[in-house]
């Protein structure tokens, strides 16, 4: 119980208990905030990894398409060159 003051003792006791409750809840709130921040960071890391894999797949597919296109063009040019030598 609080020391006698001009304020009602029940009010001072109530304020004191609320302050004690806030101080008691602080570690739990801090831990909860830490867990939320950690889970959000891990979710962002997973999203970035997934986006990177998708971008890598698109780049690999584009490179493959360009390579196949180059192979077909080289074959066509060689055939055309050979045909012109034969028919001349």
LUMLO-854533 format. One record per residue: residue in three letters; x, y, z of N, C-alpha, C in turn. Coordinates in Angstrom, 2 decimals. Layout:
<dogu residu="ALA" n_X="X" n_Y="Y" n_Z="Z" ca_X="X" ca_Y="Y" ca_Z="Z" c_X="X" c_Y="Y" c_Z="Z"/>
...
END
This chain:
<dogu residu="UNK" n_X="0.84" n_Y="-1.18" n_Z="0.00" ca_X="0.00" ca_Y="0.00" ca_Z="0.00" c_X="0.89" c_Y="1.24" c_Z="0.00"/>
<dogu residu="UNK" n_X="0.39" n_Y="2.29" n_Z="-0.67" ca_X="1.17" ca_Y="3.52" ca_Z="-0.81" c_X="1.15" c_Y="4.34" c_Z="0.47"/>
<dogu residu="UNK" n_X="2.10" n_Y="5.28" n_Z="0.57" ca_X="2.13" ca_Y="6.17" ca_Z="1.72" c_X="0.92" c_Y="7.09" c_Z="1.68"/>
<dogu residu="UNK" n_X="0.45" n_Y="7.55" n_Z="2.85" ca_X="-0.71" ca_Y="8.44" ca_Z="2.87" c_X="-0.41" c_Y="9.76" c_Z="2.14"/>
<dogu residu="UNK" n_X="-1.30" n_Y="10.13" n_Z="1.21" ca_X="-1.17" ca_Y="11.39" ca_Z="0.46" c_X="-2.53" c_Y="12.06" c_Z="0.40"/>
<dogu residu="UNK" n_X="-2.59" n_Y="13.20" n_Z="-0.30" ca_X="-3.85" ca_Y="13.91" ca_Z="-0.45" c_X="-4.77" c_Y="13.17" c_Z="-1.41"/>
<dogu residu="UNK" n_X="-4.23" n_Y="12.22" n_Z="-2.21" ca_X="-5.03" ca_Y="11.45" ca_Z="-3.17" c_X="-5.52" c_Y="10.19" c_Z="-2.46"/>
<dogu residu="UNK" n_X="-6.66" n_Y="9.73" n_Z="-2.85" ca_X="-7.23" ca_Y="8.52" ca_Z="-2.28" c_X="-6.24" c_Y="7.37" c_Z="-2.45"/>
<dogu residu="UNK" n_X="-6.06" n_Y="6.56" n_Z="-1.41" ca_X="-5.09" ca_Y="5.48" ca_Z="-1.44" c_X="-5.45" c_Y="4.41" c_Z="-2.46"/>
<dogu residu="UNK" n_X="-6.74" n_Y="4.23" n_Z="-2.74" ca_X="-7.14" ca_Y="3.24" ca_Z="-3.75" c_X="-6.66" c_Y="3.66" c_Z="-5.14"/>
<dogu residu="UNK" n_X="-6.68" n_Y="4.97" n_Z="-5.40" ca_X="-6.22" ca_Y="5.45" ca_Z="-6.70" c_X="-4.71" c_Y="5.26" c_Z="-6.83"/>
<dogu residu="UNK" n_X="-3.98" n_Y="5.59" n_Z="-5.81" ca_X="-2.52" ca_Y="5.42" ca_Z="-5.88" c_X="-2.15" c_Y="3.95" c_Z="-5.99"/>
<dogu residu="UNK" n_X="-2.89" n_Y="3.08" n_Z="-5.29" ca_X="-2.65" ca_Y="1.64" ca_Z="-5.43" c_X="-2.94" c_Y="1.17" c_Z="-6.84"/>
<dogu residu="UNK" n_X="-4.04" n_Y="1.65" n_Z="-7.42" ca_X="-4.41" ca_Y="1.26" ca_Z="-8.77" c_X="-3.35" c_Y="1.69" c_Z="-9.78"/>
<dogu residu="UNK" n_X="-2.89" n_Y="2.93" n_Z="-9.68" ca_X="-1.85" ca_Y="3.43" ca_Z="-10.59" c_X="-0.57" c_Y="2.63" c_Z="-10.41"/>
<dogu residu="UNK" n_X="-0.22" n_Y="2.33" n_Z="-9.17" ca_X="0.99" ca_Y="1.56" ca_Z="-8.90" c_X="0.89" c_Y="0.15" c_Z="-9.50"/>
<dogu residu="UNK" n_X="-0.29" n_Y="-0.46" n_Z="-9.40" ca_X="-0.47" ca_Y="-1.80" ca_Z="-9.97" c_X="-0.41" c_Y="-1.77" c_Z="-11.50"/>
<dogu residu="UNK" n_X="-0.99" n_Y="-0.73" n_Z="-12.10" ca_X="-0.94" ca_Y="-0.62" ca_Z="-13.56" c_X="0.51" c_Y="-0.45" c_Z="-14.01"/>
<dogu residu="UNK" n_X="1.26" n_Y="0.40" n_Z="-13.30" ca_X="2.67" ca_Y="0.57" ca_Z="-13.66" c_X="3.44" c_Y="-0.75" c_Z="-13.52"/>
<dogu residu="UNK" n_X="3.15" n_Y="-1.50" n_Z="-12.47" ca_X="3.81" ca_Y="-2.80" ca_Z="-12.28" c_X="3.43" c_Y="-3.76" c_Z="-13.40"/>
<dogu residu="UNK" n_X="2.16" n_Y="-3.73" n_Z="-13.82" ca_X="1.71" ca_Y="-4.60" ca_Z="-14.90" c_X="2.42" c_Y="-4.24" c_Z="-16.21"/>
<dogu residu="UNK" n_X="2.55" n_Y="-2.96" n_Z="-16.50" ca_X="3.22" ca_Y="-2.53" ca_Z="-17.73" c_X="4.67" c_Y="-3.00" c_Z="-17.71"/>
<dogu residu="UNK" n_X="5.35" n_Y="-2.83" n_Z="-16.58" ca_X="6.74" ca_Y="-3.29" ca_Z="-16.48" c_X="6.83" c_Y="-4.80" c_Z="-16.60"/>
<dogu residu="UNK" n_X="5.84" n_Y="-5.51" n_Z="-16.09" ca_X="5.84" ca_Y="-6.97" ca_Z="-16.18" c_X="5.57" c_Y="-7.46" c_Z="-17.59"/>
<dogu residu="UNK" n_X="4.75" n_Y="-6.71" n_Z="-18.34" ca_X="4.43" ca_Y="-7.11" ca_Z="-19.71" c_X="5.54" c_Y="-6.75" c_Z="-20.70"/>
<dogu residu="UNK" n_X="6.43" n_Y="-5.86" n_Z="-20.36" ca_X="7.44" ca_Y="-5.37" ca_Z="-21.30" c_X="8.30" c_Y="-6.48" c_Z="-21.91"/>
<dogu residu="UNK" n_X="8.80" n_Y="-7.44" n_Z="-21.14" ca_X="9.61" ca_Y="-8.50" ca_Z="-21.77" c_X="8.81" c_Y="-9.34" c_Z="-22.78"/>
<dogu residu="UNK" n_X="7.56" n_Y="-9.63" n_Z="-22.46" ca_X="6.74" ca_Y="-10.41" ca_Z="-23.38" c_X="6.46" c_Y="-9.63" c_Z="-24.66"/>
<dogu residu="UNK" n_X="6.17" n_Y="-8.35" n_Z="-24.53" ca_X="5.92" ca_Y="-7.51" ca_Z="-25.72" c_X="7.18" c_Y="-7.40" c_Z="-26.56"/>
<dogu residu="UNK" n_X="8.32" n_Y="-7.21" n_Z="-25.91" ca_X="9.59" ca_Y="-7.11" ca_Z="-26.64" c_X="9.89" c_Y="-8.42" c_Z="-27.38"/>
<dogu residu="UNK" n_X="9.65" n_Y="-9.54" n_Z="-26.74" ca_X="9.89" ca_Y="-10.83" ca_Z="-27.38" c_X="8.94" c_Y="-11.03" c_Z="-28.56"/>
<dogu residu="UNK" n_X="7.68" n_Y="-10.64" n_Z="-28.39" ca_X="6.72" ca_Y="-10.74" ca_Z="-29.48" c_X="7.12" c_Y="-9.88" c_Z="-30.67"/>
<dogu residu="UNK" n_X="7.55" n_Y="-8.66" n_Z="-30.39" ca_X="8.00" ca_Y="-7.77" ca_Z="-31.48" c_X="9.22" c_Y="-8.34" c_Z="-32.18"/>
<dogu residu="UNK" n_X="10.14" n_Y="-8.93" n_Z="-31.41" ca_X="11.33" ca_Y="-9.54" ca_Z="-32.00" c_X="10.95" c_Y="-10.70" c_Z="-32.90"/>
<dogu residu="UNK" n_X="10.01" n_Y="-11.53" n_Z="-32.46" ca_X="9.59" ca_Y="-12.68" ca_Z="-33.27" c_X="8.90" c_Y="-12.23" c_Z="-34.55"/>
<dogu residu="UNK" n_X="8.09" n_Y="-11.19" n_Z="-34.46" ca_X="7.42" ca_Y="-10.67" ca_Z="-35.66" c_X="8.45" c_Y="-10.11" c_Z="-36.64"/>
<dogu residu="UNK" n_X="9.41" n_Y="-9.36" n_Z="-36.14" ca_X="10.45" ca_Y="-8.80" ca_Z="-37.02" c_X="11.27" c_Y="-9.90" c_Z="-37.67"/>
<dogu residu="UNK" n_X="11.60" n_Y="-10.93" n_Z="-36.90" ca_X="12.37" ca_Y="-12.04" ca_Z="-37.44" c_X="11.59" c_Y="-12.79" c_Z="-38.50"/>
<dogu residu="UNK" n_X="10.32" n_Y="-13.07" n_Z="-38.24" ca_X="9.52" ca_Y="-13.80" ca_Z="-39.22" c_X="9.33" c_Y="-12.99" c_Z="-40.49"/>
<dogu residu="UNK" n_X="9.18" n_Y="-11.68" n_Z="-40.36" ca_X="9.05" ca_Y="-10.84" ca_Z="-41.55" c_X="10.34" c_Y="-10.83" c_Z="-42.36"/>
<dogu residu="UNK" n_X="11.48" n_Y="-10.78" n_Z="-41.68" ca_X="12.77" ca_Y="-10.81" ca_Z="-42.38" c_X="12.96" c_Y="-12.13" c_Z="-43.11"/>
<dogu residu="UNK" n_X="12.59" n_Y="-13.24" n_Z="-42.47" ca_X="12.72" ca_Y="-14.54" ca_Z="-43.12" c_X="11.76" c_Y="-14.67" c_Z="-44.30"/>
<dogu residu="UNK" n_X="10.57" n_Y="-14.12" n_Z="-44.17" ca_X="9.62" ca_Y="-14.14" ca_Z="-45.29" c_X="10.15" c_Y="-13.33" c_Z="-46.46"/>
<dogu residu="UNK" n_X="10.75" n_Y="-12.18" n_Z="-46.18" ca_X="11.34" ca_Y="-11.38" ca_Z="-47.25" c_X="12.50" c_Y="-12.12" c_Z="-47.92"/>
<dogu residu="UNK" n_X="13.29" n_Y="-12.81" n_Z="-47.14" ca_X="14.41" ca_Y="-13.58" ca_Z="-47.71" c_X="13.89" c_Y="-14.70" c_Z="-48.61"/>
<dogu residu="UNK" n_X="12.84" n_Y="-15.38" n_Z="-48.18" ca_X="12.27" ca_Y="-16.45" ca_Z="-49.01" c_X="11.67" c_Y="-15.88" c_Z="-50.29"/>
<dogu residu="UNK" n_X="11.02" n_Y="-14.74" n_Z="-50.18" ca_X="10.44" ca_Y="-14.10" ca_Z="-51.38" c_X="11.53" c_Y="-13.67" c_Z="-52.34"/>
<dogu residu="UNK" n_X="12.61" n_Y="-13.11" n_Z="-51.82" ca_X="13.72" ca_Y="-12.69" ca_Z="-52.68" c_X="14.37" c_Y="-13.89" c_Z="-53.36"/>
<dogu residu="UNK" n_X="14.50" n_Y="-14.99" n_Z="-52.65" ca_X="15.08" ca_Y="-16.19" ca_Z="-53.25" c_X="14.19" c_Y="-16.72" c_Z="-54.37"/>
<dogu residu="UNK" n_X="12.89" n_Y="-16.73" n_Z="-54.14" ca_X="11.96" ca_Y="-17.20" ca_Z="-55.16" c_X="11.98" c_Y="-16.29" c_Z="-56.38"/>
<dogu residu="UNK" n_X="12.00" n_Y="-15.00" n_Z="-56.17" ca_X="12.07" ca_Y="-14.05" ca_Z="-57.29" c_X="13.37" c_Y="-14.22" c_Z="-58.07"/>
<dogu residu="UNK" n_X="14.46" n_Y="-14.42" n_Z="-57.37" ca_X="15.75" ca_Y="-14.64" ca_Z="-58.03" c_X="15.75" c_Y="-15.90" c_Z="-58.88"/>
<dogu residu="UNK" n_X="15.13" n_Y="-16.97" n_Z="-58.38" ca_X="15.05" ca_Y="-18.21" ca_Z="-59.14" c_X="14.20" c_Y="-18.02" c_Z="-60.39"/>
<dogu residu="UNK" n_X="13.10" n_Y="-17.30" n_Z="-60.26" ca_X="12.24" ca_Y="-17.06" ca_Z="-61.42" c_X="12.98" c_Y="-16.23" c_Z="-62.46"/>
<dogu residu="UNK" n_X="13.67" n_Y="-15.19" n_Z="-62.02" ca_X="14.42" ca_Y="-14.36" ca_Z="-62.96" c_X="15.54" c_Y="-15.15" c_Z="-63.63"/>
<dogu residu="UNK" n_X="16.21" n_Y="-16.01" n_Z="-62.86" ca_X="17.26" ca_Y="-16.84" ca_Z="-63.42" c_X="16.69" c_Y="-17.81" c_Z="-64.46"/>
<dogu residu="UNK" n_X="15.53" n_Y="-18.36" n_Z="-64.19" ca_X="14.89" ca_Y="-19.27" ca_Z="-65.14" c_X="14.53" c_Y="-18.56" c_Z="-66.44"/>
<dogu residu="UNK" n_X="14.01" n_Y="-17.35" n_Z="-66.33" ca_X="13.65" ca_Y="-16.58" ca_Z="-67.53" c_X="14.90" c_Y="-16.26" c_Z="-68.34"/>
<dogu residu="UNK" n_X="15.96" n_Y="-15.86" n_Z="-67.65" ca_X="17.22" ca_Y="-15.54" ca_Z="-68.35" c_X="17.80" c_Y="-16.78" c_Z="-69.02"/>
<dogu residu="UNK" n_X="17.76" n_Y="-17.92" n_Z="-68.34" ca_X="18.28" ca_Y="-19.16" ca_Z="-68.92" c_X="17.46" c_Y="-19.56" c_Z="-70.14"/>
<dogu residu="UNK" n_X="16.14" n_Y="-19.41" n_Z="-70.06" ca_X="15.30" ca_Y="-19.76" ca_Z="-71.20" c_X="15.58" c_Y="-18.84" c_Z="-72.39"/>
<dogu residu="UNK" n_X="15.77" n_Y="-17.56" n_Z="-72.13" ca_X="16.09" ca_Y="-16.62" ca_Z="-73.21" c_X="17.44" c_Y="-16.96" c_Z="-73.84"/>
<dogu residu="UNK" n_X="18.42" n_Y="-17.31" n_Z="-73.01" ca_X="19.74" ca_Y="-17.68" ca_Z="-73.55" c_X="19.65" c_Y="-18.95" c_Z="-74.38"/>
<dogu residu="UNK" n_X="18.87" n_Y="-19.91" n_Z="-73.92" ca_X="18.70" ca_Y="-21.16" ca_Z="-74.67" c_X="18.04" c_Y="-20.89" c_Z="-76.01"/>
<dogu residu="UNK" n_X="17.00" n_Y="-20.07" n_Z="-76.00" ca_X="16.31" ca_Y="-19.73" ca_Z="-77.25" c_X="17.25" c_Y="-19.03" c_Z="-78.22"/>
<dogu residu="UNK" n_X="18.03" n_Y="-18.10" n_Z="-77.72" ca_X="18.98" ca_Y="-17.39" ca_Z="-78.58" c_X="20.05" c_Y="-18.34" c_Z="-79.11"/>
<dogu residu="UNK" n_X="20.51" n_Y="-19.26" n_Z="-78.27" ca_X="21.51" ca_Y="-20.23" ca_Z="-78.72" c_X="20.98" c_Y="-21.14" c_Z="-79.80"/>
<dogu residu="UNK" n_X="19.76" n_Y="-21.64" n_Z="-79.62" ca_X="19.14" ca_Y="-22.50" ca_Z="-80.64" c_X="18.94" c_Y="-21.71" c_Z="-81.92"/>
<dogu residu="UNK" n_X="18.49" n_Y="-20.48" n_Z="-81.79" ca_X="18.30" ca_Y="-19.63" ca_Z="-82.96" c_X="19.62" c_Y="-19.42" c_Z="-83.69"/>
<dogu residu="UNK" n_X="20.70" n_Y="-19.21" n_Z="-82.95" ca_X="22.02" ca_Y="-19.04" ca_Z="-83.56" c_X="22.45" c_Y="-20.30" c_Z="-84.29"/>
<dogu residu="UNK" n_X="22.20" n_Y="-21.46" n_Z="-83.68" ca_X="22.56" ca_Y="-22.73" ca_Z="-84.33" c_X="21.80" c_Y="-22.91" c_Z="-85.64"/>
<dogu residu="UNK" n_X="20.52" n_Y="-22.62" n_Z="-85.62" ca_X="19.74" ca_Y="-22.74" ca_Z="-86.85" c_X="20.21" c_Y="-21.76" c_Z="-87.90"/>
<dogu residu="UNK" n_X="20.57" n_Y="-20.55" n_Z="-87.52" ca_X="21.06" ca_Y="-19.56" ca_Z="-88.48" c_X="22.40" c_Y="-19.97" c_Z="-89.06"/>
<dogu residu="UNK" n_X="23.28" n_Y="-20.51" n_Z="-88.25" ca_X="24.58" ca_Y="-20.95" ca_Z="-88.74" c_X="24.38" c_Y="-22.07" c_Z="-89.76"/>
<dogu residu="UNK" n_X="23.51" n_Y="-23.01" n_Z="-89.48" ca_X="23.25" ca_Y="-24.12" ca_Z="-90.39" c_X="22.68" c_Y="-23.60" c_Z="-91.71"/>
<dogu residu="UNK" n_X="21.77" n_Y="-22.65" n_Z="-91.64" ca_X="21.17" ca_Y="-22.10" ca_Z="-92.85" c_X="22.21" c_Y="-21.36" c_Z="-93.69"/>
<dogu residu="UNK" n_X="23.07" n_Y="-20.60" n_Z="-93.05" ca_X="24.11" ca_Y="-19.88" ca_Z="-93.78" c_X="25.09" c_Y="-20.85" c_Z="-94.41"/>
<dogu residu="UNK" n_X="25.45" n_Y="-21.91" n_Z="-93.70" ca_X="26.38" ca_Y="-22.89" ca_Z="-94.26" c_X="25.76" c_Y="-23.58" c_Z="-95.47"/>
<dogu residu="UNK" n_X="24.49" n_Y="-23.92" n_Z="-95.35" ca_X="23.81" ca_Y="-24.57" ca_Z="-96.48" c_X="23.74" c_Y="-23.63" c_Z="-97.68"/>
<dogu residu="UNK" n_X="23.41" n_Y="-22.38" n_Z="-97.42" ca_X="23.33" ca_Y="-21.41" ca_Z="-98.52" c_X="24.69" c_Y="-21.22" c_Z="-99.16"/>
<dogu residu="UNK" n_X="25.73" n_Y="-21.15" n_Z="-98.38" ca_X="27.08" ca_Y="-20.99" ca_Z="-98.92" c_X="27.48" c_Y="-22.21" c_Z="-99.75"/>
<dogu residu="UNK" n_X="27.18" n_Y="-23.37" n_Z="-99.23" ca_X="27.49" ca_Y="-24.59" ca_Z="-99.97" c_X="26.72" c_Y="-24.70" c_Z="-101.27"/>
<dogu residu="UNK" n_X="25.46" n_Y="-24.34" n_Z="-101.24" ca_X="24.63" ca_Y="-24.39" ca_Z="-102.44" c_X="25.14" c_Y="-23.42" c_Z="-103.50"/>
<dogu residu="UNK" n_X="25.55" n_Y="-22.23" n_Z="-103.10" ca_X="26.06" ca_Y="-21.26" ca_Z="-104.09" c_X="27.36" c_Y="-21.75" c_Z="-104.70"/>
<dogu residu="UNK" n_X="28.19" n_Y="-22.44" n_Z="-103.94" ca_X="29.44" ca_Y="-22.98" ca_Z="-104.50" c_X="29.16" c_Y="-24.13" c_Z="-105.46"/>
<dogu residu="UNK" n_X="28.15" n_Y="-24.91" n_Z="-105.15" ca_X="27.82" ca_Y="-26.03" ca_Z="-106.02" c_X="27.26" c_Y="-25.54" c_Z="-107.35"/>
<dogu residu="UNK" n_X="26.36" n_Y="-24.59" n_Z="-107.28" ca_X="25.67" ca_Y="-24.16" ca_Z="-108.49" c_X="26.43" c_Y="-23.12" c_Z="-109.29"/>
<dogu residu="UNK" n_X="27.57" n_Y="-22.66" n_Z="-108.86" ca_X="28.34" ca_Y="-21.67" ca_Z="-109.64" c_X="29.29" c_Y="-22.36" c_Z="-110.53"/>
END
